[in-house]
């Protein structure tokens, strides 16, 4: 049986927002922090966040799903949240993150999974399930990518900045970008302020632990020769060949990925699409719609 290790302690103001079971798993010499909510014997819902957030991003969805008989599993990807924060930038590859997330799936023996992914959590979780497709039963795709960029693409300003050697180090490592400015990517700027903003900054409050946001930003392809291209091709093939029920919930006011909605919907045309005026971190703005999409996918799984 997989050993569950103690989770790091939280300050009282943060712990009060997370009334969930918390523990860590050992993954290739690193610890991944996991939160769980709901029925421990229920169908697993694997909710994977992206850069630079952590499982806290899914707390509202977990609360909305309370009483649904589901087991909501919210891991922190390596480098973020309360998971280990390696100091070697070379470890941050999409292949590594997919393998580490796959280890979480295996250690917790998650079967019949309904997957939720946003930002880098989309490809990371999809890569984990692509390697073990028998464990996947349904998907709810939020603002993310599912495959590589098209030929001749132009990187966003955010990702061009991440590849500026000196400026990006100052911005990400010294100034705490982007976690201190998450509200700028929202449809409703007030959705990330006060204690919520503080909760995203807190895990990355130390300079030595702020490397992952920069290195994860550099995981985004800047050319067709980038090492993320090959695994992204696999995730797209997995999604396009997936036969289980799917849904999309999209924040149309996302300045980073909002314009990808139609392209992703074409890749998964049977997905039920819910459009919202939310921004990039739409879990903060539209948890009710996301929870409804999860329940809808579960109902279709059961009816099938």
Residue pairs with C-beta under 8 A, 6 or more apart in sequence:
2 25
2 107
2 108
3 26
4 23
4 24
4 25
5 23
5 24
5 25
5 26
5 31
6 23
6 24
7 22
7 23
7 24
7 33
7 82
8 24
8 33
8 82
10 18
11 202
13 195
13 198
14 199
14 202
17 56
17 59
17 195
17 199
18 35
18 56
18 59
20 35
20 36
20 37
20 59
20 62
20 74
21 35
21 36
21 37
22 33
22 34
22 35
22 36
23 33
23 34
24 31
24 32
24 33
24 34
24 82
24 83
25 31
25 32
25 34
25 103
25 104
25 107
25 108
27 78
27 100
27 103
27 104
27 107
28 99
28 100
28 103
30 78
30 83
30 84
30 86
30 100
31 83
31 84
32 75
32 76
32 77
32 78
32 83
32 84
32 100
32 103
32 104
33 54
33 55
33 75
33 76
33 81
33 82
33 83
34 55
34 73
34 74
34 75
34 76
34 104
34 108
35 55
35 62
35 73
35 74
35 75
36 71
36 72
36 73
36 74
37 62
37 63
37 65
37 66
37 71
37 72
37 74
38 45
38 62
38 65
38 66
38 68
38 69
38 70
38 71
38 72
39 69
39 70
39 71
40 71
41 71
42 68
42 69
42 70
42 71
43 69
43 70
43 71
43 112
43 113
43 114
43 137
43 298
43 301
44 70
44 71
44 72
44 73
44 108
44 110
44 111
44 112
44 113
44 114
45 65
45 70
45 71
45 72
45 73
45 113
45 114
45 115
45 116
45 294
46 73
46 75
46 105
46 110
46 113
46 114
46 115
46 116
46 125
47 55
47 58
47 61
47 62
47 72
47 73
47 74
47 116
47 117
47 121
48 75
48 77
48 101
48 115
48 116
48 117
48 118
48 121
48 122
48 124
48 125
49 55
49 57
49 58
49 74
49 76
49 77
49 80
49 81
49 118
49 119
49 121
50 77
50 117
50 118
50 119
50 120
50 121
50 122
50 124
50 144
50 216
51 80
51 119
51 120
51 212
51 213
51 216
51 217
52 80
52 178
52 179
52 182
52 200
52 204
52 212
52 213
52 216
53 80
53 81
53 119
53 179
53 182
53 200
53 281
54 76
54 77
54 80
54 81
54 82
54 83
54 200
54 203
55 74
55 75
55 76
55 81
56 81
56 199
56 200
57 118
57 281
57 283
57 284
58 72
58 74
58 116
58 283
59 74
60 283
60 284
60 287
61 72
61 116
61 283
61 287
61 290
61 291
61 294
62 72
62 74
63 287
64 287
64 288
64 290
64 291
65 72
65 291
65 294
65 295
68 294
68 295
68 298
70 114
70 294
70 298
73 104
73 108
73 110
75 83
75 101
75 104
76 82
76 83
77 83
77 97
77 100
77 101
77 120
77 121
77 124
78 84
78 85
78 86
78 91
78 92
78 96
78 97
78 100
78 212
79 85
79 86
79 92
79 211
79 212
79 215
79 216
80 203
80 204
80 212
80 213
80 216
81 203
82 203
85 208
85 209
85 211
85 212
86 92
86 211
87 208
87 211
89 211
89 214
89 215
89 218
92 212
92 215
92 216
92 218
92 219
93 219
93 227
93 228
94 123
94 124
94 127
94 219
94 227
94 228
94 231
94 232
95 127
95 227
95 231
97 120
97 124
97 127
97 219
98 123
98 124
98 126
98 127
98 128
98 130
98 131
98 231
99 127
99 128
99 131
101 124
101 125
101 127
101 128
102 127
102 128
102 129
102 131
102 132
104 128
105 113
105 128
105 129
105 132
105 135
106 132
110 135
111 134
111 135
112 135
112 137
112 301
113 129
113 135
113 136
113 137
113 138
114 137
114 138
114 139
114 140
114 294
114 297
114 298
114 301
115 125
115 126
115 129
115 136
115 138
115 139
115 140
116 125
116 139
116 140
116 141
116 142
116 290
116 294
117 123
117 124
117 125
117 126
117 139
117 141
117 142
117 144
118 142
118 143
118 144
118 281
118 282
118 283
119 143
119 144
119 257
119 280
120 144
120 216
120 219
121 144
122 141
122 142
122 144
122 145
122 146
122 235
123 144
123 145
123 146
123 228
123 231
123 232
123 235
126 146
126 235
126 238
126 239
127 231
127 234
127 235
129 135
129 136
129 238
130 234
130 235
130 237
130 238
133 238
133 242
136 242
136 244
137 244
137 245
137 301
138 244
138 245
138 246
138 247
138 297
138 298
138 300
138 301
139 239
139 242
139 244
139 245
139 246
139 247
139 268
139 271
139 297
140 246
140 247
140 248
140 249
140 290
140 293
140 294
140 297
141 239
141 246
141 247
141 248
141 249
141 264
141 268
141 271
142 248
142 249
142 250
142 251
142 282
142 283
142 290
143 250
143 251
143 254
143 256
143 257
143 258
143 260
143 280
143 282
144 257
144 264
145 232
145 257
145 260
145 264
146 235
146 236
146 239
146 264
146 267
146 268
147 232
147 233
147 235
147 236
147 239
147 267
148 221
148 224
148 228
148 229
148 232
148 233
148 236
149 221
151 224
153 221
155 163
155 220
155 221
155 222
156 256
158 178
158 217
158 256
159 217
159 220
159 222
160 222
161 167
161 168
161 171
162 168
162 172
162 214
162 217
162 218
162 220
163 218
163 222
168 214
168 217
169 214
171 177
172 178
172 210
172 211
172 213
172 214
172 217
173 207
173 210
173 211
173 214
174 207
176 201
176 204
176 210
177 213
178 185
178 213
179 200
179 201
179 204
179 213
180 197
180 201
182 192
182 197
182 200
182 280
182 281
183 189
183 190
183 191
183 192
183 193
183 197
184 255
185 254
185 255
185 256
185 279
185 280
185 281
186 192
186 253
186 278
186 279
186 280
186 281
186 284
186 285
187 251
187 252
187 253
187 254
187 276
187 277
187 278
187 279
187 282
187 285
188 277
188 278
188 279
188 285
191 279
191 281
191 284
191 285
192 200
192 281
192 284
196 284
203 209
204 210
204 212
204 213
219 228
220 226
220 228
221 228
221 229
221 232
236 267
239 267
239 268
240 267
240 268
242 268
244 301
245 270
245 296
245 297
245 300
245 301
245 304
246 268
246 270
246 271
246 272
246 297
247 271
247 272
247 273
247 274
247 293
247 294
247 296
247 297
248 261
248 264
248 265
248 268
248 271
248 272
248 273
248 274
248 293
249 273
249 274
249 276
249 282
249 286
249 289
249 290
249 293
250 258
250 261
250 273
250 274
250 275
250 276
250 278
250 282
251 258
251 276
251 277
251 278
251 279
251 280
251 281
251 282
251 285
251 286
252 258
252 261
252 275
252 276
252 277
252 278
253 277
253 278
253 279
254 278
254 279
254 280
254 282
255 279
255 280
256 280
257 280
258 279
258 280
261 273
261 275
265 271
265 273
272 293
272 296
274 289
274 292
274 293
276 282
276 285
276 286
276 289
278 285
278 286
279 285
282 290
283 290
